[in-house]
Amino acid sequence: MDVRDGTGQPERAGRPERPERPTGNTPGAVEAVSDAAGAVLRVSQVLGPITALGPGRRLGVWVQGCPLACAGCMSRHTWDPYGGQSVGVERLVRLWSRGLAEGYDGLTVSGGEPLEQPGALAALLEGADRVRRAAGRADADLLVYTGWEDAEIAASDGATAALDRADAVITGRYRAGEPTRLVWRGSANQRLIPRTPLGRRRYGPHLRRESDRPELQVRVTDGAVHIVGVPRPGELSVLERDLAARGVTFQENTWRP
């Protein structure tokens, strides 16, 4: 996995370190990998710019590790807590700073499950907030996707603190049997929750907005095809057939067991 800067060029990460072994299949089972000198986030990939997970051009950070294992998830490769790489949060904040310099409109953190690494997530959002203010870009928003339900977040001091700097959060398990056309959400039960004045300005108009077209983004890097966005039922199969017709075939993909 390459950690990529805002232009899509790779910034090589070091050899992965093994995170602490998870202790169960409930939210919060995997603790943040961090130390007093600086937080470290277990990451699946970083891509920018992305346009399908929030408004405008954005930096996307996908964390690694998810015990929720929602049926029908398109990102099964992010479930394994031993996958991906351990990346210093300061390094991710530098990528965010580069993105802001290039005019990015926001940061989206998805996964995997970000709230499985609450300390590192808090450090990332705090750093991103500090940098956007220093750069005079307080209009660049911070969006977090989580499969945790609202009640689970409210019951966890760590999760609540981790989301303190988020301008908006999309919450709830993915349920394949409850499709939706609501933008940026995968199933009808998921909630888009603005949390700050910026979040309300930017996301308020989209709370009930539906999309009448696919909003998937395809990025090709080093022979890998990255599909970014929230597909509707059947869209991934259609996309796979379309790519095959253009001579692009998959040795493996992330949405089938």
C-alpha positions in Angstrom: 0.0 0.0 0.0 1.3 3.4 -0.9 0.4 6.5 1.0 -0.2 9.0 -1.7 0.0 12.8 -1.6 -2.6 15.2 -3.0 -1.3 14.8 -6.5 -1.7 11.0 -6.5 2.1 10.5 -6.3 3.2 7.8 -3.9 4.9 8.6 -0.6 6.4 5.4 0.5 5.5 4.2 4.0 7.8 2.1 6.1 7.5 -1.6 7.0 4.2 -2.3 8.6 4.1 -2.9 12.4 1.7 -5.4 13.8 -1.1 -3.8 15.8 -2.3 -5.1 19.1 -4.4 -8.2 18.7 -8.1 -7.5 18.9 -10.0 -8.8 21.9 -13.4 -9.3 20.5 -16.0 -8.4 17.8 -17.6 -5.4 19.5 -16.9 -1.7 18.8 -13.8 -0.5 20.5 -12.1 -4.0 20.6 -9.0 -2.7 18.7 -7.3 0.1 20.5 -5.5 2.9 18.8 -1.8 2.3 17.9 -0.1 5.3 19.4 2.5 6.5 21.9 3.3 9.6 23.8 5.6 10.9 21.0 3.0 10.8 18.3 -0.1 9.0 17.2 0.0 6.2 14.6 -3.0 5.2 12.5 -3.4 1.8 10.9 -4.3 2.7 7.3 -5.5 0.8 4.3 -5.0 3.6 1.7 -4.9 7.4 1.2 -6.1 8.9 -2.1 -6.6 12.4 -3.4 -8.4 14.1 -4.9 -11.6 12.1 -4.4 -15.0 13.5 -5.3 -17.5 10.7 -4.4 -17.4 10.8 -0.5 -18.5 14.3 0.4 -18.7 17.7 -1.3 -15.9 19.0 -3.6 -12.4 17.7 -4.0 -11.2 15.8 -1.0 -8.4 13.8 0.6 -9.6 10.3 1.5 -8.1 8.3 4.3 -9.3 4.7 4.7 -8.3 3.1 8.0 -7.6 -0.6 8.4 -9.5 -3.0 10.6 -13.2 -3.5 11.1 -14.9 -6.1 13.3 -18.4 -5.1 12.2 -18.1 -7.1 8.9 -21.3 -5.9 7.4 -22.8 -8.3 4.8 -22.3 -6.8 1.3 -19.5 -4.5 2.2 -17.5 -3.4 -0.8 -14.3 -3.0 1.3 -13.7 -6.4 2.7 -9.9 -5.9 2.4 -10.1 -3.3 5.2 -11.5 -5.7 7.7 -8.3 -7.4 8.7 -6.7 -5.4 11.6 -3.3 -6.9 10.5 -3.6 -5.5 7.0 -2.5 -2.1 5.7 0.3 -0.1 7.2 0.9 1.9 10.4 1.4 5.5 9.4 2.3 8.4 11.6 -0.6 10.9 12.0 1.8 13.7 11.5 2.6 12.3 8.0 -1.1 12.2 7.2 -1.6 15.8 8.4 1.2 16.8 6.0 -0.7 15.2 3.1 -3.7 17.1 4.2 -1.7 20.3 4.2 -0.6 19.6 0.6 -4.1 19.0 -0.4 -5.3 22.3 1.1 -2.6 24.1 -0.8 -4.0 22.5 -4.0 -7.5 23.7 -3.2 -9.1 20.6 -1.6 -12.5 21.2 0.0 -12.4 18.6 2.7 -11.0 15.5 4.4 -13.0 12.2 4.5 -12.0 9.5 6.9 -13.6 6.1 6.1 -12.6 2.5 6.5 -12.5 0.0 7.9 -13.8 1.4 11.1 -12.3 4.7 12.3 -13.7 4.4 15.8 -11.7 1.2 16.4 -8.7 3.6 16.6 -10.2 6.4 18.6 -7.0 8.0 19.9 -5.3 8.1 16.5 -8.5 9.4 14.9 -8.8 12.2 17.4 -5.1 13.1 16.8 -5.7 13.1 13.0 -8.8 15.3 13.2 -7.1 17.7 15.7 -4.1 18.0 13.4 -6.3 18.5 10.4 -8.2 21.2 12.2 -5.1 23.0 13.3 -3.6 22.9 9.8 -6.7 24.2 8.1 -7.0 27.1 10.5 -3.3 28.0 10.1 -3.7 27.9 6.3 -6.7 30.2 6.4 -8.9 27.3 5.1 -11.3 27.0 8.0 -13.9 26.3 5.2 -12.4 22.9 4.5 -14.6 20.3 6.3 -13.8 17.1 8.1 -16.2 14.2 7.5 -16.0 10.8 9.2 -17.8 7.6 8.2 -18.5 5.1 11.0 -20.5 1.9 11.2 -21.2 2.6 14.9 -24.7 3.5 15.8 -25.5 6.8 17.5 -26.2 5.1 20.8 -22.9 3.3 20.7 -21.0 6.5 20.1 -22.9 8.3 22.9 -22.0 5.5 25.3 -18.3 5.6 24.6 -16.3 8.5 25.9 -13.4 7.6 23.6 -15.6 7.6 20.5 -17.2 10.9 21.5 -13.9 12.5 22.1 -12.5 11.1 18.8 -15.3 12.9 16.8 -14.9 16.2 18.6 -13.4 18.0 15.7 -15.5 16.3 13.0 -17.8 18.7 11.1 -20.1 15.9 10.0 -20.4 12.2 10.7 -22.2 9.4 8.7 -23.3 6.7 11.2 -24.8 3.3 11.2 -24.1 -0.3 9.9 -24.3 -0.9 6.2 -27.5 -2.9 5.5 -27.5 -4.4 2.0 -31.2 -5.0 2.2 -32.0 -1.3 2.7 -30.8 0.5 -0.4 -31.1 4.2 -0.7 -30.5 7.0 -3.2 -29.5 9.5 -0.4 -26.2 11.0 -1.4 -23.0 9.6 0.3 -24.9 6.9 2.2 -25.0 3.2 1.5 -28.2 2.2 3.1 -31.4 3.9 4.2 -30.7 3.5 8.0 -27.4 5.5 7.8 -27.6 9.1 9.1 -25.7 12.1 8.0 -25.2 14.3 11.1 -23.7 17.8 10.8 -21.9 18.6 14.1 -20.6 22.2 13.7 -21.7 25.4 12.0 -19.5 24.6 9.0 -21.0 21.1 8.9 -24.5 22.5 9.0 -23.7 25.0 6.2 -22.1 22.4 4.0 -24.1 19.3 4.7 -27.5 20.7 5.7 -28.7 21.0 2.1 -27.8 17.3 1.5 -29.6 15.6 4.4 -32.5 14.4 2.3 -31.0 15.0 -1.2 -31.1 12.0 -3.5 -28.9 11.3 -6.4 -30.3 10.2 -9.8 -27.0 8.9 -11.1 -24.1 6.7 -10.0 -21.5 8.6 -8.0 -18.6 6.2 -8.2 -15.1 7.4 -8.9 -12.5 5.1 -10.5 -8.8 5.7 -9.9 -6.0 3.5 -11.3 -2.6 3.4 -9.5 0.2 0.9 -10.1 -2.1 -1.7 -11.7 -4.7 -1.5 -9.0 -8.2 -0.1 -9.7 -9.6 1.9 -6.8 -13.4 2.4 -6.8 -14.4 5.3 -4.5 -17.9 6.0 -3.5 -21.1 4.3 -2.3 -22.4 1.9 -5.0 -26.1 1.0 -5.4 -27.1 -2.7 -5.7 -25.7 -4.2 -8.9 -23.5 -1.2 -9.8 -20.2 -3.0 -9.0 -21.1 -5.9 -11.3 -22.1 -3.4 -14.1 -18.8 -1.5 -13.6 -16.8 -4.8 -13.6 -18.4 -5.8 -17.0 -17.8 -2.3 -18.4 -14.1 -2.4 -17.4 -13.8 -5.9 -18.8 -15.2 -4.7 -22.2 -12.3 -2.1 -22.1 -9.7 -4.8 -21.4 -9.5 -4.3 -17.7 -9.9 -7.5 -15.7 -9.6 -8.3 -12.0 -7.4 -11.0 -10.5 -9.3 -10.3 -7.3 -11.6 -7.7 -5.9 -12.7 -6.5 -2.5 -16.5 -7.0 -2.6 -16.7 -10.8 -2.9 -15.7 -13.3 -0.2 
